[in-house]
């Protein structure tokens, strides 16, 4: 069905597998929201009622459920678009100009009634995934400059009060901390103003009505933007909840010259009447099928924690040989290989190979890695420059700065103004040369500080990340087999904008295996497991100082795309053998982890078990963790998800084999008891063929 239109009533419906999103055009030409929820197939049931003013303080624009409210008239709620015209007018008044349909996309055409200024509302429907996508294009067809002060990509109407809102908060080393709060009268605002990082909040909304993993209504949306964003949730006095997502209007101004068009970042949104689990699966499956590169991700070894800045060719070769021995498939050299990079204060911007550390360049190392049938990767931080670098000495004008102020440093570095063509070209050419000169399969792209002292053109907050997107997209066109990892001082660039360009997320610099269980679980609500890099690192952990058994550390990291960051040259024989076995086990199950459906299982024990299930066709896994055994030392019951009720399954728990029906495993479940602190196990499930 996709897009269904009743032209007589001017009603438009986006029909997915289980849901409907419906709006219409009223007698005033306003785009009015009508419905979002479980599927209503007969679009003819919908009408666009005529609205009348309730009182002088409750004008039509206040009570109208607009899809895209603009600034002006008697509108006092949050607006999606604000523009200023050359004659001083700061109000938009639009008329409906018609619609277009192209495949799964519907475009509603709007135009200002006085100025030659067009607004097109775009709606895409992804039927199989029960998702829609919304964005707006605005175009200046006049002869004069039009200034855009605010752009949100759309407004959603939810017909309930007292909903529960959930998102994440955090900071470096403590990303993805989920929080919930009741929505009451007034506004909830989540935002990022840093230009680069999203450690603090993430650009999505989840609003639920008494939902659990498997029951209740959930409304959700995720913004495709890695820069400054804002999200506003408002419960109104008219018995509904409004949601907007878009570019943060903080210090933002976009000038549209004659003929110029601007496309807002899109929102991927959906509805579930069966809890958070359905939301997660729809988003994950959409990302795996439509956003992420196909193929399983390799097991990675990264040398940072082993050497930090003390990189040398000989030491890296030793690490590569040991990485191969334990089963790694990709060897990554991290920071310290370039320029005069001996610490954080120098080297950034000078992307030549350090001759002291690599006397014969990178090829001797790369040749060794390739001879062992491993892929080779390297770390870069292209958006940054150190004050002591040759690049800064040659081009001090390339950084964000004010001439009359001392330039801000953070972590000893400046941010390059990537919106300048010459800077953007420099970064592209540098990386293109690196990838052309050397046989590199993987780029870890880092960004370790926020932006500041941006120039007078206040659109740089948005154009900076657009320039980063462009660089990587163009590099991928020329080097299509290279994988790119998005890192930003840990998990500072985790969003659907960057996911459409890069291949992996670095989830957090916090690699403590216990902390990562929470970070990874909270990440999983919106983002796919396949893009989640997770490492095993040394103990005591550099951040938490915890000492955690190696098996628990591996199991925690095996929940995502496995990486190893230990100093493996110091491994004992026992640690080497354990690593070999667990890495081999991961390779045997990664098609389930990376490509399967993910389930957050309920723990019914007073002991704080963490239980997660993956299913891919006939095969499945349960990861069970007991971080700390508490008084009573009780076990838990695993109630499996997504099994066929009448089919029989073989369940392997350590050396024990259990055969039960799907109905029994889901309703009765299996008892599990782990012992002591930091115990863990991977349980394997397979359907028995009849």
N, C-alpha and C positions, 0 to 999 in steps of 0.2 A: 504493500500500500504506500508506505513512505509519506508522500505529501498529498493530502486530500483537500480540495477547495470547494466551497459552496459559493459560487460567484454571485448568486442572487442576494445572499445575506452578507457577503464579504467576510466569510469565516474561513480561516486557514487552520488545518490540523496537521501536526507532525505525528505520524502513527508509527510506533516501533512495535516490536514483538509483543510486549505486554503493557505498554504505556501510551498515553496520549498527551500532547502539549497543544493547546488550542488558544487562538487569539483571533480578533476580528477588527474591522475598521468601522468606527461608529459614524453617526450623522454629522459630527464635527470634524471628521477626518483623522481622529486620534486612533492610534494603534492600541487596542485594549486587550488586556489579558483576560481569558475566560476560564481556563482549566489546565491543571497539571496533576496527573495522577494515573491510576489504573485505567486500562484501555476502555474507551467508549468508541465503538466502531461507527456508530451512526452519527456522522458529523452534522446531519440535518437537525439533530436535537438541539444544537446550540443556536442561541440568538445573541445579538448584541443589543442589550437594552439601552433605551434612552435615559440618560442621567439628568437629573435636575439638581439645582443648588439646594442644599439642606438649610443653610443659613449664610449670612454674609461672612461668617467666620469659618464656614465649611463649604468653600466653593467647589465647583465641579472638578477642577484640576486636582484638588486635594483628595477627593473620594474616588476619582477615576483610577482604575488599575492599569496604568500605562506600561507598555513594554519598554519604552525608551523615553522617559521624561526628560525634556530639555529645560534649560534655564529660561525663565520668563513667565509672563502672565501671572495668574494667582496661584503659582506653585511654590510651596514652602518646604516640601519634603526634599530628600536627596535627589539630585538630578544627575543624568548621565553625560550631558554635553552642555558646555558653556562656550559661547563664541562672542567676540567683539568685532564690530564692523568699523570701517574707516570713518563713518560719520558720527561715531560715538554710541551707536545703538548696541546694547549688550543683551538683547533678547532674541530668541528664536521662536518663530511661529511657522509651523510646517503644514503643508497640505499633502494628501495622499495622491501619488502620481501613477500608481499601478504596481504590478508585480511581474516577476519572471521566475520560471522554474527551469533548472538545468540538472537533470538527474536527481540526486538526493538533496539538492540545494534550492531553497526558496529565498528570493530577494524581494523585500518590500521597499518600494521606491518612495522617498519623501523629498520635498523641496521647500525651502523657505518661500513664503508668499511674496516677499519683496526683493530679497537679494538672490543672486544667482549662486546659490549654495545648496548642494545636494547631500542627502544622507540616505544611505542604503543599509537597511537592516538585513543581515544575512542569517539564515537558519539552515543548518544541515541536520539530517536525521540519519542515524546509524541504527537501522532496524534490528539487526542481529544482536546488538549490544545494549539495546534500550537506552541509548544515549543521544543527546542532541548537542549541536555546537552552535554558538552564537558569537557574532562579531559585527562591527559596523564599519562601513567605509564612508568617509566624508570627502567631498571634492569642492574646490573653489573654482567655479566657472566664471567668476567676475573678473574685472580688470584690476581690482584693488586687493591688497593684502587682508586676509582674515586671520585674526588671532584666536587660537583655541586654548582656553584656560583649563578645561577639564574634559577627559574622555574616559568614561566607564563603558564597558563593552555590552552591557545590557542589565536589565532589572528583572528579578524573579519575584513572583507573588506566591506566598504560601498561605493557605486559608485557615491558619491556626494561630492562636496565641499561646504563650507559655511553653514554647518549644525549648529543646535543649540544643545548644550550639557547642560544637567541638572543633578544635584545631590543635596546633602544637605551639609551644613556646620553647625558649632555650637560649643558649649562647655557645661559644666555642667549647667543644668537649662535652657539651650537654644538650645536643640537638634533639629534636623530635620528642619532646616531653608533652604527651597528650594532656589536654585539659578540657573540662566540660563546664558550662555555666548555663543557668536558666536565662532565657531571653525574657526581659520584662520591658516596660515602657522606656523609651529612649533608644539610644544607639550603642551598638558594640562596634568598635573599629579595630581591625587588624591591619597592619601595614609594615612596609619596609621603606626606609628613606636613605639607605646606604649605597644604593647604586649597584652593589655587587652581591652582598651576602643576604641570605634569608634564614639566618640562624634564629631570629627572634620569633617570627611567625611564618606560616607557609601560605601561599596564595590559593587557598581553597576554603570552601565552607561545607560543613555537614550540619544539617538541622534535622532533628528527629523528634517523633512523638512517641515517647515511652518505648523506644526500640531496644532490642537485644541483638545478638548476632543473627538470629534467625526469625525474629518477629518484629512487627511494628513498621511504621512509615518513616522513610528516610529521604530527604531531599539534599542534593549535593551538587557541587560544581567546582572545577579546578581551572585556574587561569593559566594560559600559555605565555608566561612572562617571567623572566629571570632578573628583572631590574626592580625599580621602585613600583610597588603596587599598593593598592588599598582595597579593603573589603569592608562593606558597611552592612550591618544587620540591624533592622529597625522594626520594633513592634509598634504598630500605629494605634491610634484611638478608634480605628474603624474595624478592629477585630482580625487583622491580618499581620503577617510578617513579611517585610521587604528585604531583598538581598541584592547588592550590587558588587561587582568585581571589575577592576580596571587599573589603568595607570594612576599612580598617586599624583594628585594635583599639587602636592608640596613642591614649591620651587619649579613648577612646570609651566611652560608656555611654548606652544607650537605655532609657528607662522606659516600659513599656507599662501603661497603666491598664486598668481593666475595659472589655472590648469593643473595645479598640484592636488594630489589625492593622498589621503592617509588611511591606512588600514589598522584598526585596533587589534590588540592581541585577542585571541578567541578564548571562549569559556567552553569547556566540555562539561556537560551537566546531565543529571539523571535523577530518576525516582525509583525507589524500591518499596514495595509493601511487605517485604519479607526480611527486613533487618539489614544490618551492616554487611553481612556476608555477601549478599547479592550485589550491593554497591561495589564492594571490593572486586568481586569476580568480573563484573561488567567493565570496570576500569582496567583491570589487569589484562583481560582478554583483548580489549580494544588496543591497548598499548602493545601487546605482544604481536598482534596481527597487523596493525596499521602504522605503528610508530617505530618500534625497535627493529634493528637489523636481525635477520633470521640467523639461525645457527647457534650452537651452544657456546657459551663463553669459556675461555681457557682458564686453567688453574694458574694463578699468577704468583711469581715471587718478586718482591720489591726490596731493594737493598738499603733503604733509608735507615731503618733502625739498627742495622748492622754496622754502617759506616758513617752515617750522617754526612758531613761535608768532607770527610777524609776519604775521598774517592780516589782509587788508583786502578789502572788497567789490570795489574796482577791480582789485586784483591778481588776485583769484580769477577775475574775469570775463576778464581777459587770458589766464590759464592755461586757462580753459574753452574759449576760442576757439581757442587753439593745440592743445588736446587734441582738439577736434573736427576740426581740420585734418589731424591725423595719423591719425585714425580711431577715437578712443576713443568708447565708447558709454555710459559711466557716469562721471560726474565726482564725486569724493568730497572734501569738505572735512574735513581731519583736525583735530587738536588746535588749540585757540587761539581758537575762534569765540565762546566763552561767558564769562559772568562777568567777573572781573578776571584773565583768564588770559593773563599775559604771560610765564610761565615755569612751572616745576613746582611752585612754592610756593603758588599761589593758584588759585581758580576752581572746583576740583572740588567739586561739590555745588550750585553756583549756576548752574542750567541755563537762564539767560536769555541772550538774544543781546546781545553786547557792543555798546553803542551807538556807541562810538568807532570800532570796526572796521566795523560795519554800521549806519550812521546810520538807515537806513530798514528795518531788519530783514533777514531772509534772502531775502525775496521778490524784490527786484531781481536778486540772483544766480540764484535758482532760475528766475525767468522767463527770464533770458538762456539758461540751460542748456537749459530745456525748448524754447525757441524754436529751438535748434539741434538739436532732436530727440535730446537725450541724457537719460539718467536722472540723478537727483541722489541723492547719498549723504552721510552725515555721521558723524563720529566721536563716540563717547560713552564714558565710563568710570563707569557708574552705581553700582558697588559701592564707590566711593571718595569721600573728602572731604578737603579741605585744612584744616589748623588755622585758617588765616586767613579761611576762607569764612564767609559769612553763615549757611549751613546749620549749620555746626559751632557757631557762636556761639549759635544758637537751640536746638540740640539736641545738646549734648555727650554726652548719655547714649545717643545712637544708635550710637556706635562700640563695637567690641570693646575692653574695657579692664578694669582692676582699679582700684577707687577709691583704694587705698593705693599705687599705683605710677604712675610717669610713663608716659604712653601711648607706645607704640612708633611711630615714624614710619619709613617707608621710601619713598624717592623723594619725601619731603616730604608724605606723605599717610597717613591712617588708613583702616581698612577698616570700612565700615558693617555693622552687625549686621542682615543682611537677613532673619534668622529672626524678627525682631520684626515683627509685623503692620503697625505704623505705618510702618516703614522700607520694607517690601516694597510697601505701598500707595503711598508717596511715589514710589518708583522707577517703578512701573507708571504712575501718573498723570502723572508728568513726561514719560515717553516717549510715552504715549498722546496727551498734549497736543501734543508736538512733531510727531508723525505726523499728528495731526488738523489742526493749524494750517498745516503746510507740506506741500507736495507732495514727500515724501521717498520714495525707492524702495529705499534701502539703508542699513542701520545697521552701522557697524563698532563692535562692543562690545569694549572693551579692559579689562584688569585687570592693573595693573602692579606689584603687590606681593603677597607671601604673607600669610596670616592669622597673627595672634598674639594673645595675651592674651584668648583666647576665654573666655566666661563659665562659670559653674558647671555649666550644662547641657551635658554633654559630647557631646551628639548634634549640636551645631551644625556640627561638621566635615562632617557629612553633610547636615544640613538647609539649610546655606548654599547648596550647589549645587542642591539640590532647589528652593529658593526662586528661584534664577536661572532654572532650567528653567521653573518655573510662570509667571514674569513674561513670558518670551519666548513661551511657548505661548499665553498669553492675549492678548498683543499680536498674534500671528499670526492668532488667531481674528477679531480686530477689523480687522486690516490685512493681509489674506491675500496681498497682492501684494508686500509688503516683504521683501527679502532681508536676512538677518542673517549677518554674518561674525564668527566666534569668534576673538578675539585675546586673548592673555594674556602681555604683555611678550614678544611673539614667539610661538613655537610652544608655549605652555604649556598649551593646552587642545586637545589632539588626541586624541580617543578616540571610541568609539561612543556614549557617553552624550551628549556635546555635539552629535555629528553627527545624532542623532535630533531635535534641537531647532533648531540653526542650519543654515545652508546652505553656508558656506565655512569653511575653516581658513586663518588666517594662519600659514604654515608656520614662518617664522623672521624675526626682524629682520635677520638676515644675508642680504643680497641680492647678495653677491658671486657672480657667475655660475658660477665654478669650484666654490666651496664648496657652492652650491646643487645641483650635480649629485649630490653625495653625500647631502645632506639629502633631496633628492627621491627618489633611488633607495631609500634606507632606509625612508622614509615609505611607499613603494609596496608593500612587502611585505604590509601589512595594510589600508591606507586607500586610498580611491578617488581617482584622478587628478582627477576632476571637482570634488572639494572642495578641491583644492590650489591656493591662490593663489600666483602666482609673478610677481615684478616685474622690470622692467628699470630700473636706477637708474644714477646718474652715476658716473663714474670720475675720480680714484681712489676706490674704494669706501671709505666712511667707517670700515669695520671692518678690512678686510684691507689697505687702501692699494694694492691691485692696480689696474693699468690694463689693461682687457680690451677688445678691439674690440667695437663695437656689435653686429655681426652675431652674434657668439658670445653676447653678453648676451641678445639677443632669442631666439636659438634655445634657450638654457637656460630662459628664462621661458615659451616657447611649449610646453614639455613639460607645463605645467599649465594653470590658468585665468589667462590673460594679464592682467597689469597693468603700468602704466608709472608710475614714481615720480620721473622725472628733472625737473630744472628745464628744461622744454622751451622757456622763453622765451630760453634761452641757446643753443639748438640752431643750428647752422649750416644752410645750405640743404641741404648734402649729408646731414646727419643727419636733417633733416625728410623728405627724399625717401626715405632708407633706411627710416625709421620707417613712413612711409606704405606702402611696398611690403611690409614684413614684417608689419605689422598686417593688411593686406589678405590676405596669404598665410595668416595665422593664421585669419582668419574663414573662409577657404575650406577649412581642414583641421580646424577645432575640433570638428566632429562626430565625427571620427576620434579626436582626442586625448581629448575629454571623455567620449565614449560608447563608445569602442572597448575592446578587450582590450589589456593592457599586457604587454610581454615585456622582461625583462632579458637581453640577448644576451651571449654569451661573446666575449671578445676573445682572439684567438690570436697577437697580435703582442707583441713586446717593447716596442714603443711603447704607451703607456698610453691606448689608445682607450677611449672610453665609448660603448656602442652600445645603443640602446633602440628597440623596435618597437611600433607600435600597429596593430591590425587592427579594422576595422568592416565586416563583410560582405565586399564585393568590393574594398574599398579599404584601403590600408595606408600606413604611413610608417615610415622608419627615421631617427632622429636620431643622427648620428655626430659625436663630439667628439674632437679631439686637443688637450688642454690644453698639452702640451709635447712637442716632437719630441726624441727622444733619439738618441744615437750610432747610426748605421746607418740612421736615418730610414726604417724599414720601414713597409710598409702593413699592412693587416689583411684578413681574409676575413669577409664578412658571410654567415652562414648563417641564412637567414630561417626564421621559425616560422609554423605554422598556415596554410600554403597547401594547396590541393588538388593532390595529386601529379600528376594527369594533365591538369590545366588549364594554360593558357598565360597568362603574366602579362607586362605591360608595366612596365618599371622605368625611371624617369627619375632619372638621376644628373647633376645640373646640366643641361647641354645635351645629354647623351648619352642615347639611348634604347636599351634592351636588351630583347629578347623571349626569354623562356626558360620552360620548364615549371616547375611548382611543385616537382617532384621534384628538378630540377637546382638550383634556387635554395636548397632546404633542405639537400641533401646535399653538393653541390659548393660552392655559394655564389658570391658575386661579390667580386672583389678591389676594395679601396678604398685609396687613398693620399691622405692629407691632408698639408699642408705647414706647417712653421713652428710657432710657438706660437699657441694659441687659434684654431685653424682648426675649422670646423664646417660641416655640410651637412645638409639634410633631403632624404632620398630618398623618392620617391613610387612606390607600387605600385598597380596596378589589374589586375583579372582581365579578360581579353579574352573577350567574349561570343562564343559559338559560333553 
